[in-house]
Amino acid sequence: MLVANPFLQCYHKFMSKTEKLLQRFLSKQRDFTFEELRKLLKGFGYEEAKTGKTSGTRVAFFNNELDDMIKFHKPHPSQIMKQCYLREIERKLRDKEVIK
């Protein structure tokens, strides 16, 4: 029988939405969506940049404070992010010390 740790349950209740998304992002969930990634990046100070009509499915997120741009292709028709993009985004966030 699995017994849940009461401390972890209590901590989970008080985690911010960004912390919960980060935990989900770092656990390499295969069903992590573009919308979740958008919210996570926004929580880290990234804003979605306007890429223009000819950019197709390419999206960009810019952080003014870090002077950092993250670019990738928005998933379609499904909203599920490709693992290769998630790994690359994690690497960039670690390089910029946004996450440890």
C-alpha positions as CSV (number, residue, x, y, z in Angstrom):
1,M,0.0,0.0,0.0
2,L,1.3,3.5,-0.9
3,V,1.1,6.1,1.9
4,A,1.4,9.7,0.8
5,N,3.7,12.0,2.7
6,P,1.5,14.6,4.5
7,F,4.3,17.2,4.2
8,L,4.4,16.8,0.4
9,Q,0.6,17.0,0.2
10,C,0.6,20.2,2.3
11,Y,3.5,21.7,0.3
12,H,1.8,20.9,-3.0
13,K,-1.3,22.9,-1.9
14,F,0.9,26.0,-1.4
15,M,3.0,25.8,-4.5
16,S,2.4,28.5,-7.0
17,K,1.0,27.6,-10.4
18,T,4.4,28.3,-12.0
19,E,6.1,26.0,-9.5
20,K,3.6,23.2,-10.3
21,L,4.1,23.7,-14.1
22,L,7.8,23.7,-13.6
23,Q,7.6,20.4,-11.7
24,R,5.5,19.0,-14.4
25,F,7.8,20.3,-17.1
26,L,11.0,18.9,-15.5
27,S,9.3,15.5,-15.0
28,K,9.3,15.2,-18.8
29,Q,5.5,14.6,-19.1
30,R,4.7,13.4,-22.6
31,D,1.4,15.3,-22.6
32,F,2.9,18.7,-21.8
33,T,0.9,21.2,-23.9
34,F,1.8,24.4,-25.7
35,E,-0.5,26.3,-23.4
36,E,1.2,25.0,-20.3
37,L,4.6,26.0,-21.8
38,R,3.2,29.5,-22.6
39,K,2.1,29.9,-18.9
40,L,5.4,28.6,-17.6
41,L,7.5,30.9,-19.7
42,K,5.2,33.8,-18.8
43,G,5.8,33.0,-15.1
44,F,9.6,33.3,-15.8
45,G,9.1,36.7,-17.4
46,Y,9.0,35.7,-21.1
47,E,6.4,37.4,-23.3
48,E,5.2,35.9,-26.6
49,A,6.8,38.0,-29.4
50,K,4.8,38.9,-32.5
51,T,6.5,36.9,-35.3
52,G,4.6,38.1,-38.3
53,K,2.2,36.6,-40.8
54,T,4.9,34.7,-42.7
55,S,6.3,32.8,-39.7
56,G,3.8,30.0,-40.0
57,T,3.7,27.9,-36.8
58,R,7.0,29.4,-35.5
59,V,6.6,31.1,-32.1
60,A,9.0,33.2,-30.1
61,F,9.2,34.2,-26.4
62,F,11.4,37.1,-25.3
63,N,12.6,38.0,-21.9
64,N,13.6,41.7,-21.7
65,E,15.4,41.3,-18.4
66,L,17.6,38.5,-19.6
67,D,17.7,39.7,-23.2
68,D,16.9,36.1,-24.2
69,M,14.7,34.7,-27.0
70,I,13.3,31.2,-27.2
71,K,12.0,30.0,-30.6
72,F,10.3,26.8,-31.6
73,H,7.5,25.5,-33.8
74,K,4.0,25.5,-32.2
75,P,2.6,22.0,-32.2
76,H,-0.3,21.2,-34.6
77,P,-2.8,19.8,-35.0
78,S,-2.3,18.5,-31.4
79,Q,-1.3,20.9,-28.7
80,I,1.2,18.4,-27.2
81,M,4.8,19.7,-27.3
82,K,7.5,17.6,-28.9
83,Q,10.0,16.2,-26.4
84,C,13.0,17.6,-28.4
85,Y,11.6,21.1,-28.1
86,L,11.1,20.7,-24.3
87,R,14.6,19.4,-23.8
88,E,16.0,22.4,-25.8
89,I,13.9,24.9,-23.9
90,E,15.0,23.3,-20.6
91,R,18.7,23.6,-21.6
92,K,18.2,27.3,-22.5
93,L,16.4,28.0,-19.2
94,R,19.3,26.3,-17.3
95,D,21.9,28.1,-19.3
96,K,20.3,31.5,-18.4
97,E,19.9,30.2,-14.8
98,V,16.2,30.7,-14.9
99,I,16.0,27.2,-13.4
100,K,18.6,25.3,-11.5
